[in-house]
Amino acid sequence: MKRSAGFTLIELMIVVAIIAILSAIAYPAYNKYVLRSRRSDAYAALNQDQATMERCYAQYFSYAPTTATCPAVQATSPEGYYSVVASNVTATTYTLTATAVGAQSQDTGCATLSLDQAGNKTSTGGSANCWGG
């Protein structure tokens, strides 16, 4: 008896099972990569707000001038994955904090990223390498 040149149902099911296993492994890694790449949105927002604070200090010799109005820090990051808040603002200090919101809040390893007037970079959430370097 001559065998046909097509695939059997068993062969097709084996291929489908292999693809399912590879997908189950690849999707979480891809999702983690996407969350990590979105952190650049927080970096951009914090760096832009840091520049705003430093311009204010250069002009008024204070991060919190009483006689003039400096531009406020942006409330959200450019892509909207983080909310940004300035805290501990005094004449000589400030802390900028970006907190993950929406879909980015799944990035529990780096829930918040902070930057102060001295350029100190900190994070919360348990991951030691949130700033990428």
Secondary structure, 3 states (H helix, E strand, C coil): CCCCCCCCHHHHHHHHHHHHHHHHHHHHHHHHHHHHHHHHHHHHHHHHHHHHHHHHHHHHCCCCCCCCCCCCCCCECCCCCEEEEEECCCCCCCEEEEEECHHHHHCHHHCEEEEECCCCEEEECCCCCCCCC
